[in-house]
Amino acid sequence: MRETVSQVHDALTELAKGYDLEAALKGADVSFVAGSTGKANGHAWQSDGKGYFSISPAKRGIAGDAEQKEYADARAAAGKGHWSISTRPGIDARESARSTIVHEFAHALGMQKHIDSPIKLRRILEDMHNGDRQAMTVWIRDNVSEYALHNIKETDAELAALVTSPLYVRGTLPEVIENHVDELFKRRK
């Protein structure tokens, strides 16, 4: 658990270099908690207006990182796209953990009723694709991840992990998408 807490600290410290998390959290109630995540790398939920997120010590620890890499390599060898931002090919264990943590943090923050980031993102994506659901699905799969196709909440969290990555090159995705993530975490300009 100490390793997990350290990873959360490092990920949020890295995120705070480019984003004003104090401003992002203004009026929000978000907490990292120790807890079970089942088979998942992490989990986030809302309860009584509060957002919580947890990260799996088993999946994000040393053994978990090897499992993540093996899974990503197997998908790439089979010619499949990456499953999630945290399992994209070519990233190290630190970036994989950072991606998972930012993903879950984005859920805990973005699903706050006064923020409702997933609903805002749905409108952006529908406008980008003129309401064409099939085109939107293909875009999400090709530009974000397969996991992002589960629902708009996962699309939102996956985009947050992708756009805030130190490896991300601004301008790779449409500006309106980058601006959406920038607004959620209050990017420093």
C-alpha positions as a LaTeX table, in Angstrom:
\begin{tabular}{lrrr}
\hline
Residue & $x$ (\AA) & $y$ (\AA) & $z$ (\AA) \\
\hline
Met1 & 0.00 & 0.00 & 0.00 \\
Arg2 & 2.92 & 2.37 & 0.67 \\
Glu3 & 4.01 & 1.93 & $-2.95$ \\
Thr4 & 0.49 & 2.76 & $-4.12$ \\
Val5 & 0.25 & 5.87 & $-1.95$ \\
Ser6 & 3.65 & 6.95 & $-3.27$ \\
Gln7 & 2.47 & 6.40 & $-6.87$ \\
Val8 & $-0.65$ & 8.49 & $-6.22$ \\
His9 & 1.47 & 11.27 & $-4.71$ \\
Asp10 & 3.90 & 11.19 & $-7.65$ \\
Ala11 & 1.11 & 11.17 & $-10.25$ \\
Leu12 & $-0.76$ & 14.10 & $-8.70$ \\
Thr13 & 2.50 & 16.02 & $-8.20$ \\
Glu14 & 3.31 & 15.49 & $-11.89$ \\
Leu15 & $-0.21$ & 16.58 & $-12.87$ \\
Ala16 & 0.07 & 19.70 & $-10.71$ \\
Lys17 & 3.10 & 20.86 & $-12.71$ \\
Gly18 & 0.84 & 21.74 & $-15.62$ \\
Tyr19 & $-2.55$ & 22.06 & $-13.96$ \\
Asp20 & $-3.91$ & 24.08 & $-11.05$ \\
Leu21 & $-5.44$ & 21.23 & $-9.06$ \\
Glu22 & $-6.36$ & 23.53 & $-6.18$ \\
Ala23 & $-8.58$ & 25.52 & $-8.56$ \\
Ala24 & $-9.90$ & 22.32 & $-10.15$ \\
Leu25 & $-10.90$ & 20.95 & $-6.76$ \\
Lys26 & $-12.56$ & 24.20 & $-5.63$ \\
Gly27 & $-16.09$ & 23.30 & $-4.63$ \\
Ala28 & $-15.39$ & 19.60 & $-5.17$ \\
Asp29 & $-14.99$ & 16.90 & $-2.56$ \\
Val30 & $-12.55$ & 14.25 & $-3.81$ \\
Ser31 & $-10.59$ & 11.72 & $-1.76$ \\
Phe32 & $-8.14$ & 8.92 & $-2.41$ \\
Val33 & $-9.06$ & 5.93 & $-0.27$ \\
Ala34 & $-7.58$ & 2.53 & 0.39 \\
Gly35 & $-10.00$ & $-0.08$ & $-0.80$ \\
Ser36 & $-10.68$ & $-3.02$ & $-3.01$ \\
Thr37 & $-10.86$ & $-2.52$ & $-6.74$ \\
Gly38 & $-11.75$ & $-6.12$ & $-7.59$ \\
Lys39 & $-10.05$ & $-7.18$ & $-10.81$ \\
Ala40 & $-9.65$ & $-3.58$ & $-11.98$ \\
Asn41 & $-6.53$ & $-1.41$ & $-11.85$ \\
Gly42 & $-8.51$ & 1.25 & $-10.03$ \\
His43 & $-12.01$ & 2.31 & $-9.15$ \\
Ala44 & $-13.86$ & 5.58 & $-8.62$ \\
Trp45 & $-17.31$ & 6.32 & $-7.31$ \\
Gln46 & $-19.58$ & 9.08 & $-6.05$ \\
Ser47 & $-21.45$ & 8.94 & $-2.76$ \\
Asp48 & $-23.49$ & 11.74 & $-1.18$ \\
Gly49 & $-21.84$ & 14.33 & $-3.43$ \\
Lys50 & $-18.32$ & 13.13 & $-2.69$ \\
Gly51 & $-15.94$ & 11.59 & $-5.21$ \\
Tyr52 & $-13.65$ & 8.76 & $-4.20$ \\
Phe53 & $-10.95$ & 6.86 & $-6.04$ \\
Ser54 & $-8.85$ & 3.86 & $-5.20$ \\
Ile55 & $-5.93$ & 2.15 & $-6.94$ \\
Ser56 & $-5.20$ & $-1.59$ & $-6.77$ \\
Pro57 & $-1.91$ & $-2.31$ & $-5.00$ \\
Ala58 & $-1.87$ & $-5.77$ & $-6.61$ \\
Lys59 & $-2.43$ & $-4.50$ & $-10.16$ \\
Arg60 & $-0.29$ & $-1.36$ & $-9.92$ \\
Gly61 & 2.61 & $-2.80$ & $-7.92$ \\
Ile62 & 5.70 & $-4.48$ & $-9.33$ \\
Ala63 & 3.88 & $-7.71$ & $-10.26$ \\
Gly64 & 0.95 & $-5.76$ & $-11.69$ \\
Asp65 & 3.21 & $-3.67$ & $-13.90$ \\
Ala66 & 4.65 & $-6.83$ & $-15.49$ \\
Glu67 & 1.11 & $-8.12$ & $-16.06$ \\
Gln68 & 0.10 & $-4.84$ & $-17.71$ \\
Lys69 & 3.11 & $-4.94$ & $-20.04$ \\
Glu70 & 2.47 & $-8.56$ & $-20.99$ \\
Tyr71 & $-1.16$ & $-7.75$ & $-21.78$ \\
Ala72 & $-0.23$ & $-4.72$ & $-23.90$ \\
Asp73 & 2.44 & $-6.68$ & $-25.77$ \\
Ala74 & 0.01 & $-9.56$ & $-26.48$ \\
Arg75 & $-2.60$ & $-7.16$ & $-27.89$ \\
Ala76 & 0.01 & $-5.46$ & $-30.08$ \\
Ala77 & 1.29 & $-8.84$ & $-31.33$ \\
Ala78 & $-2.28$ & $-9.81$ & $-32.23$ \\
Gly79 & $-2.67$ & $-6.60$ & $-34.24$ \\
Lys80 & $-5.20$ & $-5.11$ & $-31.83$ \\
Gly81 & $-5.23$ & $-1.50$ & $-30.72$ \\
His82 & $-4.37$ & $-0.66$ & $-27.15$ \\
Trp83 & $-6.98$ & $-1.50$ & $-24.56$ \\
Ser84 & $-6.47$ & 1.51 & $-22.33$ \\
Ile85 & $-4.23$ & 4.52 & $-21.90$ \\
Ser86 & $-2.45$ & 2.71 & $-19.08$ \\
Thr87 & $-1.67$ & $-0.29$ & $-21.31$ \\
Arg88 & $-0.59$ & 1.46 & $-24.48$ \\
Pro89 & 2.61 & 0.08 & $-26.02$ \\
Gly90 & 5.92 & 1.71 & $-25.31$ \\
Ile91 & 5.17 & 3.20 & $-21.90$ \\
Asp92 & 7.03 & 2.29 & $-18.74$ \\
Ala93 & 5.56 & 1.15 & $-15.42$ \\
Arg94 & 5.63 & 4.68 & $-13.99$ \\
Glu95 & 3.58 & 6.09 & $-16.89$ \\
Ser96 & 1.21 & 3.13 & $-16.74$ \\
Ala97 & 0.56 & 3.80 & $-13.05$ \\
Arg98 & 0.26 & 7.57 & $-13.65$ \\
Ser99 & $-2.32$ & 6.96 & $-16.36$ \\
Thr100 & $-4.43$ & 4.74 & $-14.11$ \\
Ile101 & $-4.29$ & 7.22 & $-11.24$ \\
Val102 & $-5.21$ & 10.23 & $-13.40$ \\
His103 & $-8.00$ & 8.17 & $-15.01$ \\
Glu104 & $-9.55$ & 7.38 & $-11.61$ \\
Phe105 & $-8.95$ & 10.90 & $-10.27$ \\
Ala106 & $-10.71$ & 12.27 & $-13.38$ \\
His107 & $-13.75$ & 10.10 & $-12.57$ \\
Ala108 & $-13.85$ & 11.21 & $-8.94$ \\
Leu109 & $-13.56$ & 14.88 & $-9.93$ \\
Gly110 & $-15.39$ & 14.92 & $-13.25$ \\
Met111 & $-18.54$ & 13.19 & $-12.04$ \\
Gln112 & $-19.13$ & 15.83 & $-9.35$ \\
Lys113 & $-22.62$ & 17.20 & $-10.07$ \\
His114 & $-21.42$ & 20.79 & $-10.52$ \\
Ile115 & $-18.71$ & 19.69 & $-12.99$ \\
Asp116 & $-20.32$ & 16.78 & $-14.92$ \\
Ser117 & $-17.39$ & 16.41 & $-17.29$ \\
Pro118 & $-18.74$ & 13.30 & $-19.10$ \\
Ile119 & $-21.91$ & 15.10 & $-20.20$ \\
Lys120 & $-19.87$ & 18.05 & $-21.47$ \\
Leu121 & $-17.63$ & 15.65 & $-23.39$ \\
Arg122 & $-20.61$ & 13.86 & $-24.94$ \\
Arg123 & $-21.81$ & 17.18 & $-26.38$ \\
Ile124 & $-18.34$ & 17.96 & $-27.74$ \\
Leu125 & $-18.02$ & 14.56 & $-29.41$ \\
Glu126 & $-21.52$ & 14.70 & $-30.86$ \\
Asp127 & $-20.79$ & 18.15 & $-32.31$ \\
Met128 & $-17.43$ & 16.96 & $-33.70$ \\
His129 & $-19.14$ & 14.08 & $-35.50$ \\
Asn130 & $-22.44$ & 15.78 & $-36.40$ \\
Gly131 & $-24.34$ & 13.28 & $-34.24$ \\
Asp132 & $-22.97$ & 10.29 & $-36.20$ \\
Arg133 & $-22.56$ & 7.64 & $-33.45$ \\
Gln134 & $-20.64$ & 5.27 & $-35.70$ \\
Ala135 & $-18.09$ & 7.94 & $-36.64$ \\
Met136 & $-17.80$ & 8.89 & $-32.96$ \\
Thr137 & $-17.17$ & 5.25 & $-31.98$ \\
Val138 & $-14.46$ & 4.82 & $-34.61$ \\
Trp139 & $-12.80$ & 8.09 & $-33.57$ \\
Ile140 & $-12.76$ & 7.10 & $-29.90$ \\
Arg141 & $-11.34$ & 3.64 & $-30.65$ \\
Asp142 & $-8.68$ & 4.98 & $-33.02$ \\
Asn143 & $-7.65$ & 8.07 & $-31.03$ \\
Val144 & $-8.22$ & 7.15 & $-27.41$ \\
Ser145 & $-8.63$ & 3.45 & $-26.53$ \\
Glu146 & $-10.96$ & 0.48 & $-26.75$ \\
Tyr147 & $-11.77$ & 0.80 & $-23.06$ \\
Ala148 & $-13.00$ & 4.34 & $-23.75$ \\
Leu149 & $-15.83$ & 2.78 & $-25.78$ \\
His150 & $-17.52$ & 1.36 & $-22.66$ \\
Asn151 & $-19.37$ & 4.58 & $-21.91$ \\
Ile152 & $-18.88$ & 8.34 & $-21.91$ \\
Lys153 & $-17.51$ & 8.29 & $-18.35$ \\
Glu154 & $-14.68$ & 6.00 & $-19.46$ \\
Thr155 & $-14.07$ & 8.11 & $-22.58$ \\
Asp156 & $-13.76$ & 11.17 & $-20.36$ \\
Ala157 & $-11.34$ & 9.52 & $-17.92$ \\
Glu158 & $-9.23$ & 7.96 & $-20.69$ \\
Leu159 & $-8.91$ & 11.34 & $-22.43$ \\
Ala160 & $-7.87$ & 12.93 & $-19.13$ \\
Ala161 & $-5.10$ & 10.33 & $-18.72$ \\
Leu162 & $-3.98$ & 10.73 & $-22.33$ \\
Val163 & $-3.96$ & 14.52 & $-22.68$ \\
Thr164 & $-2.23$ & 15.07 & $-19.30$ \\
Ser165 & 0.53 & 12.55 & $-20.02$ \\
Pro166 & 4.04 & 13.99 & $-20.13$ \\
Leu167 & 4.37 & 11.99 & $-23.38$ \\
Tyr168 & 1.37 & 13.69 & $-25.01$ \\
Val169 & 2.14 & 16.16 & $-27.81$ \\
Arg170 & $-0.27$ & 19.12 & $-27.85$ \\
Gly171 & $-2.17$ & 19.32 & $-31.11$ \\
Thr172 & $-2.36$ & 15.54 & $-31.54$ \\
Leu173 & $-6.08$ & 15.62 & $-30.77$ \\
Pro174 & $-8.51$ & 18.39 & $-31.73$ \\
Glu175 & $-8.15$ & 21.56 & $-29.67$ \\
Val176 & $-11.72$ & 21.29 & $-28.40$ \\
Ile177 & $-10.82$ & 17.93 & $-26.78$ \\
Glu178 & $-7.62$ & 19.29 & $-25.25$ \\
Asn179 & $-9.56$ & 22.31 & $-23.96$ \\
His180 & $-12.10$ & 19.98 & $-22.34$ \\
Val181 & $-9.37$ & 18.22 & $-20.33$ \\
Asp182 & $-7.67$ & 21.55 & $-19.64$ \\
Glu183 & $-10.91$ & 22.87 & $-18.15$ \\
Leu184 & $-11.39$ & 19.80 & $-15.92$ \\
Phe185 & $-7.94$ & 20.08 & $-14.34$ \\
Lys186 & $-7.49$ & 23.86 & $-14.87$ \\
Arg187 & $-4.41$ & 23.87 & $-17.10$ \\
Arg188 & $-1.83$ & 26.51 & $-16.33$ \\
Lys189 & $-1.28$ & 28.62 & $-19.45$ \\
\hline
\end{tabular}
